[in-house]
Amino acid sequence: MDGITRIAPHAASSQRLLDSNIRLERLYPHPRAKVWMALTDPRLIAAWLMRPDGFEPRVGCKFRLTAKPMPGWRGYVDCEVTALEEERLLQYTWAGDESGKVLTVTWTLEDAADGTRLRLAHEGFQGVGGFVLAKMMMGPGWKKMMARHLPSVLERLGDDGSFTPDPKLDKSFH
């Protein structure tokens, strides 16, 4: 044996089928500082994601992401910043309901030849319910946010932090 643990091919296939974690990556033609600003400035977060009540980019900060309630969802997510590295990493917990299940959202930024590579990992989904939530609801939602809403905000965000809101496009839930 070479000391390396390997998963048998059939087990690896089964493991992939059960993997409910969301992992997305996009390249944005903007500097890392600008993408970071969109992830950490409350007025910008409200324009592409949800209203961040009490958010500060600081480890230990407890905040709430608020939107319109809908059947099966209470309308807010309780979060706490658990890791932060300026312009490189933002991680927070995600408790979207009263079940007690706490998920983790991790944003990783790195320089790329044409801008910034942004990676999202939303992890901790479990069981059949977690699979359905991740693959049928939250995964498509995150894809839409990263493909349409966040780029729209980045296009209207000046390098100096100035922002031109567009009521027709912004997802602000005020």
N, C-alpha and C positions, 0 to 999 in steps of 0.2 A: 504494500500500500504506500501511496505517496503522501499520506497525511492530510489530504484534501477531502473534505466532505462533499459528496456529490448526491444529487437527487436523481433517482432513477427516471428515465424518460417518461414513463407513464405517470409517475407521481408528480413530475414537474408539470405535465399537462393539466392534471387535476388541480394542482395548486394554483395555476394561472386562472383556471375557471372560477375558483373560489375567491380570487383576489378582488375585493370590492373597492380598494383604494383608488382615488382619483389622482392621476398624474398627467399634467399638461405642460406643454412648453411652447413658447412663442418668441419670435424675434421681432423686436420693435425698432424702427429706425430713429431712435432717440437716445440721448446719453443716459447713462445709468442714474445720474442725479435726478433727471426729469421723471423717469419711471418710478424711482423711489418716492418722489414727491407725490405722485398719483396714488401710491400705496399707503402713504402715511399722513397726508394732509386731510383733516376731516371734511373740509368743503369739497375736496376732490373725490374722496371715498363716497360721499353722498351722491355725487354725480354719476358714478358708474356701478356702485354696488348697493349699499343701503346706508341709511343715516347712522353714523357712528356716535352714539351718545357717550360722552366721557372718554373718548379715545385720546391717548397720547402715545407717541412712539417711545415707550419706556417699559422695561421689564417690570412686571408686577402690576401694571395698569389693568384694572378691570373695567370693561366697557360693554356696551350693548349695541348690536347692529339691529336697527329697527326698520320694518317695512309694513305693508298692509297685511293684516291677518287674512288667511284664507282657509277653507275647509281642510282640516288635518294639520294646520300649522298655526301656532299662536301669534306669529307676527314679529318675533324678535329672537335673537341669538345672544346668549351670554358668553362673553369671551374674556380671556386674560392673556396679556402678552407674556410669553414664556422665554423667548430668546430674541435678541436684537443685535445686529451688527450693521452699523450705518451703511446704507447703500448696497448691502450685500445679503442680509438675511432678516426676515421678519417672521416670527412664529407666534401663533396664539391658539388657545383652546377654543372649542366651538361646541356649545351645548344648545341645541336647537329645540329641545323639548324637555318635558319634565321626567323623562325616563331615567335620568342620571347618567346616560351615556355621554362621555365627553370625547370629542374628536379633536384632531389637531390639524391646523392649516399652516403650511410652511411656504413662504415665498422666498425664492433664491434668485438673486440677480447677478449676472456676470457680463463683462464686456464681451462684445462680439465684433467681428470685422465691420458690420454694417449697423451697429447700434448696441442694443442690450438684449441678452437672452434672459427671459423670465420663465422660471419654473414654478409651478404650483403643485404641491402635494397635499391632498386632503385625505387624512388617514384615520383609521380606527373603526370603520364600518364593520359590522359583524352580522353573521347569519343571513338568512334569506331576506329579512327586512332591510338589513344594511345593504345587501346586494341591489335590491330594487331601488332603494333610496339613492345609492351612488350611481348606478348605471342608467336608471330611467328618469331621475329627477335632477339630482345635484350635478352630475357629470355634464349633461347637456346645458344646464344653467351656467356652470363655470365656463364651458366652451364659448357660449354666447357672450358672457362678460368679457372674456379675454380676446375674442375675435372682433367684437363690435363696440361694446360700451367703453372699455378701457382705451382702445385706439382713438375713439372719438374725443375723449377727454385729453389724451396726449396731444392730439392735433391742435386743440384750443388752449393748451397750456404753454405760456411763454417761458423761455429759459430763465427769466427773472422771477417766475412764480405767478405772473399775472395770468388770469383765467377768464375766458369769455364764455359764460354759461349759454346754453341753448335749451330753452324750456321744452322744445320738441324732442330733444335727444336725451337729456339728462334724466337719470333714474332717481333723482332726489325724492325722498319720501317724506318731506316736511309737511 
